[in-house]
């Protein structure tokens, strides 16, 4: 087999994924899957289709990573230790809309087709204004469980940065229903929300925010395991628009919504209907930290950054007396959004990603929501890792001693994420692991050992695209030192995606 270049290997991750609706056995080619991982599922979601035939006449090529048609992947570790793989399109309505040559009402970064008629543009704009857009919006950024809005049973849910949720049948991976948070409570039906929720293991409540961007209204809310909703209205500064926020933070006592000054130009958005061309970066308005008391669901404090910044993913947060410590992936501005066009992700040079930053919000009980807001000191930043898709040991969520963060990192001499990192959040010390040349790992998911005694006592699961083998592998790594415990060969290339979820009877809930 002829050797493949790093660039050509990366391109394999941005091609149409083979659809595998029925489970196929994988081969364990190195080591053995730990017995305590049996009877478990690893879900992965992300873009899965990039070239879609339209009306039998042409092919629509997706240009921005986030606009690839969402696909869900499942690795099932069965009782006998065998591993089985299957997948499904997670955004069928979106795919059908493209195939029928519908003018999409909203995309993240896909430029408008110059052949679209004025009538087509008008209809797409109308779908936004009257709320018809949701059934055809793309989905495939995060996956989690939510209580079904009617049955209240835990239901597999795939999300994106909009108030649109694709519910799926966990037995078949079949998409069943497209809903929004308004199905739980009409007060939380605004069009935007974070892809990432925050789950409180002590109460079983799932939190998120909604906003009406490009408007001015933002709320935080929580849905308990019975589907009941409580929400908090955020007191925003006069005429400050809602920010684009992919994630937020939480502690045992508080929710922290960091609203970076990344806004939507309303008129531009209605004209072009994609977020990338509509974003406004206004650093003079600073990043605001809105703090909500979880017990009362009340907005209790607002802080202002000393220097504006942007973030995709928060890492963890915890209470420190009357203070809050918030760790996140830090960017100076929103330039990173432009690097997620496929042609840039597959360029020979590496992508510049975020750094690990720690903020201190001081004296919560002595702070209010009134202006002028107290300033937050510049964060402590660790520069050793250029990384994204940060994960931690979820047993240490909201704890000061969580110690380690894992992520997918880049280097200057290769496109994309070409290795994994483990960072000590106190010292900045980094351990790195790479599967090999022309290999690109996905988000590293930490799975704690059932009898774990420390924050890194467990394994890392990562799906790695191997360009030389022209397929993807599931790696099981020792979370302490990244030594390979098992390497499982999948039947197909798993397109490079975003996030995942591990669920198993073998791993107990938090004590």
QUIVENLIN-V66465 format. One line per field, one symbol per residue. phi: phi as a letter, one per 30 degrees, with the letter a starting at -180 (. if undefined). psi: psi as a letter, one per 40 degrees, with the letter a starting at -180 (. if undefined). burial: 1 if it has 9 or more other ideal C-beta (glycine too) atoms within 8 Angstrom, else 0. A space follows every 50 residues. Layout:
# QUIVENLIN-V66465
phi: ???
psi: ???
burial: ???
This chain:
# QUIVENLIN-V66465
phi: .ddcdedddddddbcedddbdcdbdccdcaibdeddcdibbccbbldbbb bcdchicbbccdccedceddbcbbcccdedidcbbaaadcbddddddddd iddddbbdbddddddddddddddddddddciddedcddbkcbbacbdedc didebdbcbbdadbbcdbdddciddcacbbddddaddbcddcadeccccc ddcicccabbacedcbcbbcbbcddcidcbbbdddddeidddddbdaaba bdcbcbcdcddcccdddddddchbdedcdccbdddiccccccdddchbdc abbbddbdabacbdcaaadbiccbcbcadcbdaceedddcdedddcdddd cdcdcdbbcccchedccbcddddddcdeddcccdccbbhdbbdddceicd cdibbcacbcbdcadidcacbbcdddcidbcbbbdldhcbdcedcdbdde cecbdcdlbccbccdcdddhacbccccdddbiddcabcdddbdcedbcbb acbaddcdded
psi: hiiiidddddddefihhhhgdhhhhihhehaihideeifihhiiiahehd hhhhfedihhhhdhdeeihiihihhhhideeihiiiiihegdddddddde fihhdhidehihheehiddddddddddddeeeddeeiiifdihaiihhdd eeihhhhhiafighhhiihddeehhdhhiieeddheefeieiiidhihhh ddeehhiiiiifhfaehhiiiihaeeeihiihhhgiihehiiihhdiaii addihhhhgifhihhdddddddfiddeehhhgdeeihihhhhhddefhhd ihihidhiiiidhidiiihgbeihhhhihhidaeddddeeiddddeidii hhaiihihihhigdeeiaeiiiiiihiiihhhedhgiafhiiheeeheid fddiiiihiiideiiaheiiihhhedeehhhihhdiifihiahhhhhiid fieiefgaihhhhhhhddefiiihhhihedeeihdihhhieihhihacia hhhiddhiii.
burial: 00010111111111101001001101010010110011011111111111 11010000010111111111111111110011111111111011111110 00111111110100000001101111110000110111111111011100 00001111111111111110001010011111011001110111111111 10001111111111110111111100101011010100001111111111 11011111111111100110001111111010100111111111001011 11111001111111111110001111111110110110111101110001 10111111111001001000000001000011001111111111011100 01111111111001111111111110010101101001111111111100 01001111111111111100111111111001011111110111111111 11010110000
